[in-house]
């Protein structure tokens, strides 16, 4: 049985490096980047005829936290448990990874000018990671059922 998937693990480490790299960005730069994303998303929504006044920088930043960790959760689930055995050791390793990474992420921000580490962001990140793991497991299960159905 395959212990870990090296390609998925490399992808996970790259995502972690990207997340931690963003945390090293000073507060003013980080805020400027998210304001730029906010403008782009508002322009897109407006061009589609969808009201965008409700969209704020806060919403963009928190959505970014959730979504980047959802992707990380899905990738690390595939890396740590490529055969989706869901045994205790693999689930423990996955959970430990997906709690340590955001905890370290927010700790990094304590030492960056204009940034602050927040426990609420760790909780949001862990929620995003859990969503990614569940989404990955659901897709894997659907694909297995589809393969069984097509083999009949």
Backbone as a ProteinNet text record, in pm:
[ID]
protein_1_A
[PRIMARY]
XXXXXXXXXXXXXXXXXXXXXXXXXXXXXXXXXXXXXXXXXXXXXXXXXXXXXXXXXXXXXXXXXXXXXXXXXXXXXXXXXXXXXXXXXXXXXXXXXXXXXXXXXXXXXXXXXXXXXXXXXXXXXXXXXXXXXXXXXXXXXXXXXXXXXXXX
[TERTIARY]
83.5	0	88.8	48.7	122.9	118.1	233.8	238.4	193.4	260.3	222.7	240.6	174.2	190.6	288.4	406.5	510.7	467.7	409.3	368.3	266.1	169.3	70.4	135.3	231.1	301.3	382.2	449	524.5	430.1	312.7	214.3	168.3	146.8	105.4	211.4	336	445.6	455.9	435.1	438.2	326	208.2	96.4	128.6	184.7	223	325.4	424	524.3	459.2	362.6	290.5	211.3	144.2	66	157.8	265.7	357.1	429.5	455.8	515.9	424	294.2	197.8	193.8	215.3	214.2	334.2	439.5	558.4	543.8	436.1	410.9	366.4	431.7	390.7	243.1	184.1	42.1	-4.1	71	30.6	28.5	127.7	132.6	19.9	-3.9	-109.9	-246.3	-268.7	-394.9	-411.3	-303.6	-309.2	-343.8	-286	-314.8	-461.1	-513.1	-652.9	-748.4	-711	-795.1	-798.2	-685.3	-679.1	-770.9	-766.3	-854.3	-999.8	-1027.6	-1164.1	-1214.2	-1131.5	-1170.3	-1197.5	-1111.2	-1129	-1258	-1285.4	-1406	-1530.7	-1525.3	-1640.4	-1665.6	-1559.1	-1574	-1636.6	-1592	-1647.7	-1796.7	-1830.9	-1970.9	-2056.5	-2006.3	-2080.4	-2101	-1999.5	-2011.4	-2113.3	-2135.5	-2234.2	-2373.5	-2382.4	-2510.6	-2547	-2447	-2469.6	-2421.2	-2506.4	-2468.9	-2344.3	-2250.8	-2125	-2100	-2197.5	-2179	-2157.9	-2209.4	-2196.9	-2055.5	-1977.5	-1844.3	-1745.7	-1681.6	-1586.1	-1448.5	-1349.4	-1214.2	-1211.3	-1289	-1296.8	-1345.2	-1450.7	-1506	-1402.8	-1334	-1231.8	-1120.5	-1073.9	-963.5	-1004.4	-1124.5	-1168.7	-1199.6	-1253.3	-1277.5	-1144.9	-1042.7	-910.2	-855.8	-870.3	-826.6	-894.8	-1026.4	-1102.7	-1065.2	-1060.3	-1038.9	-896.9	-795.5	-659	-639	-702.1	-689.8	-778.2	-887.4	-968.7	-886.4	-814.6	-728.1	-617.4	-556.8	-452	-506.6	-625.2	-684.8	-705.8	-758.3	-781.7	-650.1	-550.2	-420.8	-350.2	-351.2	-283.4	-356	-488.1	-561.9	-515.8	-498.8	-453.1	-306.1	-226.9	-85.6	-66.5	-136	-115.2	-191.1	-306.4	-388	-430.5	-333.8	-365.2	-469	-478.3	-574.3	-705.6	-714.1	-832.4	-874.6	-777.3	-804.7	-870.4	-845.4	-901.1	-867.6	-748.6	-710.3	-668.3	-665.3	-642.2	-509.8	-404.9	-272.9	-270.1	-329	-331.8	-420.5	-535.1	-623.1	-557.1	-484.2	-413.2	-306.6	-228.2	-124	-185.2	-296.2	-364	-415.9	-484	-537.2	-424.7	-319.8	-206.6	-146.9	-127.3	-73.9	-164.6	-294.9	-389.2	-426.6	-374.7	-386.1	-254.3	-142	-11.5	15.8	-19	12.1	-54.5	-185.3	-243.2	-196.4	-165.4	-114	21.2	106.5	237.1	217.5	123.5	93.2	58.3	-31.4	-72.5	38.4	123.3	237.5	337.5	360.9	450.3	403.3	272.9	218.2	240	262.3	289.1	420	509	641.7	657.7	549	552.9	486.3	554.4	497.7	359.8	265.1	132	41.9	89.5	9.3	-18.7	-119.8	-149.6	-197.7	-152.3	-198.6	-327.3	-425.8	-555.3	-602.3	-649.7	-701.9	-823.6	-904.5	-1021.8	-981	-867.9	-819.3	-772.6	-712.9	-674	-799.2	-904.8	-1030.3	-1090.6	-1087.8	-1138.1	-1055.3	-923.9	-834.4	-859.9	-876	-903.5	-1038.2	-1134.5	-1265	-1250.9	-1173.3	-1148.9	-1077.6	-977.8	-904.2	-996.3	-1081.8	-1176.7	-1272.5	-1317.2	-1404.1	-1331.7	-1205.6	-1127.4	-1109.8	-1084.9	-1069.8	-1201.4	-1311.5	-1442.5	-1479.5	-1448.8	-1476	-1393.5	-1267.3	-1179.7	-1230.9	-1271.2	-1322.8	-1453	-1538.1	-1666	-1644.8	-1553.8	-1524.4	-1464.3	-1371.4	-1311.8	-1415.7	-1507.5	-1613	-1703.2	-1740.6	-1825.5	-1755.4	-1626.2	-1551.5	-1543.1	-1524.3	-1520.3	-1655.4	-1764.1	-1897.4	-1921.9	-1874.4	-1891.6	-1816.2	-1691.8	-1613.2	-1681.9	-1734.9	-1805.7	-1927.8	-1999.6	-2119.8	-2084.5	-1975.6	-1935.3	-1879.8	-1828.3	-1774	-1882.9	-2003.3	-2113.5	-2168.1
-117.2	0	124.7	222.5	345.8	426.8	464.9	540.6	684.4	755.7	893.2	911.3	1010.5	1043.5	1160.1	1132.7	1235.3	1355.6	1335.9	1453.3	1541.3	1478.3	1555.8	1622.5	1555	1612.7	1734.6	1724.7	1839.6	1956.1	1927	2032.3	2095.1	2012	2063.3	2152.8	2110.9	2191.8	2323.9	2321.6	2445.6	2540.1	2485.4	2568.7	2628	2546.9	2595.6	2708.4	2691	2796.5	2924.7	2909.7	3027.6	3096.1	3018.4	3075	3147.7	3081.8	3144.4	3263.2	3255.6	3370.5	3491.2	3468.3	3579.1	3637.8	3554.7	3602.5	3690	3676.2	3760	3897.4	3916.1	4043.1	4145.2	4263.7	4365.3	4402.8	4452.5	4483.3	4573.1	4678.5	4772.7	4703.7	4620.4	4549	4446.8	4375.8	4275.8	4341.4	4452.2	4524.9	4578.8	4631.2	4681.8	4572.4	4454.9	4342.2	4301.7	4290.5	4248.4	4356	4483.6	4589.7	4581.3	4543.3	4524.2	4408.4	4298.8	4184.5	4226.5	4304.5	4353.7	4432.9	4522.8	4601.6	4512.4	4413	4322.1	4241.2	4190	4108.9	4195.8	4316.9	4407.5	4440.8	4464.9	4494	4375.8	4255.8	4136	4123	4136.8	4125.9	4232.7	4356.2	4464.9	4437.2	4382.4	4353.4	4242.4	4156.8	4050.5	4095.8	4223.2	4276.4	4235	4196.1	4154.3	4266.3	4306.1	4412.5	4370.8	4464.2	4430.5	4515.3	4597.6	4685.5	4611.3	4492.1	4412.6	4358.2	4352.7	4292.8	4390.8	4350.5	4436.8	4371.3	4448.2	4396.6	4283.7	4298.7	4196.1	4064	4069.3	3947.9	3883.5	3965.1	3912.5	3843.6	3906	3849.1	3717.7	3714.8	3592.4	3481.5	3517.7	3418	3360.4	3444.8	3397.5	3297.3	3328.5	3235.4	3100.4	3101.8	2976.9	2898.8	2966.2	2894.3	2841.4	2917	2865.3	2743.6	2742.3	2626.2	2510.7	2540.3	2432.6	2358.6	2434.3	2372.2	2291.7	2350.6	2278.9	2150.5	2156.8	2038	1926.7	1962.7	1862.1	1801.6	1885.2	1837.4	1750.7	1795.7	1717.8	1587.1	1585.2	1459.3	1358.2	1404.2	1316.5	1276.5	1366.1	1337	1235.7	1256.8	1174.2	1042.1	1043.6	922.4	900.9	868.6	860.2	753.5	648	541.7	561.3	670.2	704.2	588	542.5	435	487.4	612.9	679.5	605.2	544.7	481.9	590.5	554.6	653.1	725.9	654.5	716.8	822.8	791.1	887.8	1007.5	982.9	1092.9	1181.2	1119.2	1197	1285.5	1227.5	1304.4	1418.7	1392.3	1494.8	1606.8	1569.8	1670.2	1752.4	1685.4	1755.3	1856.3	1814.3	1903.9	2023.7	1997	2103.5	2190.7	2160.4	2250.8	2326.3	2257.9	2323.1	2430.7	2402.8	2499.2	2635.2	2642	2774.1	2835.2	2751.3	2804.2	2871	2807	2865.8	2990.3	2984.4	3097.2	3221.6	3206.5	3321.7	3365.6	3272.7	3308.8	3391.4	3354.6	3431.9	3576.5	3595.6	3730.7	3817.7	3757.3	3835.1	3913	3866.9	3928	4013.2	4035	4112.4	4247.2	4356.7	4490.3	4507	4557.6	4584.3	4462.2	4347.9	4225.1	4181.8	4098.3	4042.7	3899.6	3813.8	3676	3667.5	3598.8	3592.6	3447.5	3413.5	3279.6	3254.4	3357.1	3339.3	3301.4	3352.7	3313.1	3167.7	3121.2	2980.1	2893.4	2932.3	2855.6	2857.6	2974.2	2985	2898.4	2903.1	2822	2672.6	2630.8	2489.9	2447.9	2538.4	2508.9	2490.7	2577.5	2565.2	2434.5	2398.5	2273.8	2153.5	2155.5	2044.9	2034.6	2148.1	2148.3	2085.1	2121	2064.9	1914.7	1867.2	1723.2	1652.2	1707.2	1645.1	1648.1	1757.4	1767.2	1664.3	1651.8	1553.9	1411.7	1381.8	1248.8	1222.2	1322.4	1306.5	1282.9	1357.6	1339.8	1201.7	1161.4	1028	917.9	933.8	833.3	828.8	945.2	950.3	885.9	910.1	850.4	699	648.9	503.5	439.6	503.4	451.5	453.6	559.1	570.1	458.4	432	324.6	189.9	163.6	37.4	26.7	136.3	137.4	110.7	170.7	154.8	14.1	-53.5	-187.3	-292.6	-260.9	-359.2	-375.7
0	0	0	-75.8	-89.7	40.6	91.1	216.6	195.2	108.2	74.4	-75.8	-128.3	-269.2	-279.1	-330.3	-337.7	-423.2	-542.3	-620	-546	-479.5	-403.7	-282.7	-221.1	-107.1	-149.5	-263.9	-316.8	-344.4	-402.7	-427.9	-296.1	-194.1	-63.1	-0.5	-7.9	46.3	-30	-160.6	-239.5	-195.3	-169.8	-123.1	13.7	102.5	235.9	223.4	137	116.2	65.1	-24.5	-74.6	34.7	117.7	228.4	325	366	460.1	397.6	267.5	198.3	201.3	181.2	189.9	330.9	431.4	569.2	600.3	523.3	542.5	478.1	401.7	336.1	441.5	447.6	545.6	528.8	637.3	639.4	526.6	497.2	392.1	255.3	228.3	100.6	89.8	197.9	200.1	179.8	247.4	234.3	92.8	35.4	-102	-200.8	-180.5	-268.9	-259	-136.2	-121.5	-172.2	-161.2	-218	-370.8	-430.1	-575.2	-617.1	-541.6	-568.7	-552	-448.4	-424.9	-545.4	-597.4	-715.1	-835.5	-856.6	-970.1	-958.6	-839.7	-820.4	-833.5	-778.4	-793	-940.1	-1014.5	-1157.9	-1230.9	-1198.4	-1260.1	-1227.6	-1100.9	-1060.6	-1128.8	-1132.7	-1197.6	-1345.9	-1411.9	-1555.5	-1581.8	-1480.8	-1492.3	-1447.3	-1407.4	-1362.7	-1221.4	-1142.1	-1003.5	-911.8	-818.3	-723.9	-646.3	-629.4	-561.6	-437.6	-399	-283.9	-153	-142.6	-20.6	-0.1	-108.5	-103.3	-41.5	65.9	135.7	138.5	177.7	191.6	295.9	401.8	505	445.6	364.8	303.3	210.8	131.4	39.9	117.6	224.6	302.6	369.2	425.1	493.7	392.4	277.1	171.8	122.4	115.7	74.1	176	305.3	409.5	391.4	382.1	373.5	248.2	134.6	8.4	-5.5	36.6	23.4	113.6	229.2	316.3	270.9	201.5	142.8	38.2	-44.9	-145.9	-76.2	26	99.4	162.1	220.4	280.7	180.1	63.2	-41.7	-89.8	-110.4	-160.5	-55.6	69.6	173.1	202.5	187	203.4	99.2	-22.4	-130.7	-109.3	-49.5	-25.7	86.5	196.8	315.9	307.9	242.6	233	87.8	0	-143.4	-179.2	-99.1	-127.8	-51.8	22	102.8	194.3	273.9	368.2	495.6	527.5	645.1	774.7	779.5	905.2	1004.4	1130.6	1237.3	1224.3	1191	1181.7	1071.8	958.6	847.7	881.7	942.6	981.8	1086.5	1179.8	1280.6	1215.3	1124.6	1055.3	975	909.1	830.1	919.7	1028.7	1121.1	1183.9	1226.8	1287.1	1189.2	1065.4	962.4	941.5	932.4	898.3	1017.3	1134.8	1249.9	1269.1	1249.4	1267.6	1162.8	1036.7	930	955.1	982.2	1007.9	1140.3	1239	1365.6	1344.5	1267.1	1234.4	1148	1054.4	966.9	1049.1	1143.2	1224.7	1319.4	1363.3	1447.6	1367.8	1242.9	1155.9	1150.5	1137.1	1122	1245.7	1361.6	1483	1472.1	1385.5	1373.5	1247.6	1175.1	1051	1075.7	1038.9	1061.7	996.1	1075.2	1023.9	1017.1	1063.9	1061.3	1204.6	1220.1	1352.1	1333.9	1421.8	1420.7	1500.9	1445.4	1512.2	1526.3	1644.5	1669.4	1580.1	1556.6	1470.5	1328.8	1282.6	1149.4	1148.7	1257.5	1266.3	1256.6	1326.4	1321.7	1181.6	1116.5	979.4	884.4	901.1	817.3	837.9	962.8	991.7	933	935.7	874.8	724.2	661.7	518.2	486	566.9	544.8	559.8	661.4	681.5	563	512.9	395.5	276	255.9	145.5	157.9	280.2	302.6	272	321.9	297.3	149.7	82.9	-60.3	-137.2	-102.3	-167.2	-145.1	-21.7	8.8	-66.3	-76	-146.8	-295.4	-354	-496.4	-520.2	-432.8	-445.3	-434.5	-342.1	-326.4	-449.3	-501.3	-621.2	-740.7	-754.5	-865.9	-852.3	-729.2	-707.9	-743.5	-701.3	-733	-883.4	-948.2	-1093.9	-1165.3	-1119.6	-1180.9	-1162.3	-1043.6	-1019	-1108	-1123.6	-1208.6	-1354.9	-1402.9	-1543	-1570.2	-1468.1	-1485.6	-1496.1	-1455.6	-1460.4	-1596.9
[MASK]
++++++++++++++++++++++++++++++++++++++++++++++++++++++++++++++++++++++++++++++++++++++++++++++++++++++++++++++++++++++++++++++++++++++++++++++++++++++++

